[in-house]
Amino acid sequence: MLKGISPLLSPEMLKVLMEMGHGDELVIADGNFPSASHGRRVLRCDGHGVSEVLDAVLQLFPLDTYSKHPVALMEVVPGDDCQPVIWGEFERVVERRERRVAFEWVERFAFYERARRAYAVFATSDKALYANILLKKGVI
């Protein structure tokens, strides 16, 4: 254990966050996301939700200030009658840990493609719908 670092972040997760460079992307995925088939590096966060992992990551992870949208969410599929409540939670966590930023909404399959190119996927067991978030790393 280390002081000031969330126990939610495993040594492997900390290593990945340290390895990432400016502009690299990280996906924090819900339990329904196809992490194993869409991630180059998948680290399991079973038993945890996306919001709590997001909060722990943003304690250490700077968002990209040079990007118009350093945070991206998977948009609701047309015809899917759903208004994801968790998005408001994500906005509150990001604003508390970083600053107010403009979120980008990405079509489902485009989000999957970005996840394939992302540096890593942190796979949670969150049951919330559309609880996938992509973060672009900035500089300190």
Buried (B, 14 or more C-beta within 10 A) or exposed (E): EEEEEBEBBEEEBBEBBEEBEBBBBBBBBBBBBEBEEBBEEBBBBEEBBBBBBBBBBBEBBBBBEEBEBBBBBBBBEEEEEEEBEBBEBBBEBBEEBBEEBEBBEBEBEEBBEBBEEBBBBBBBBBEBBBBBBBBBBBEE
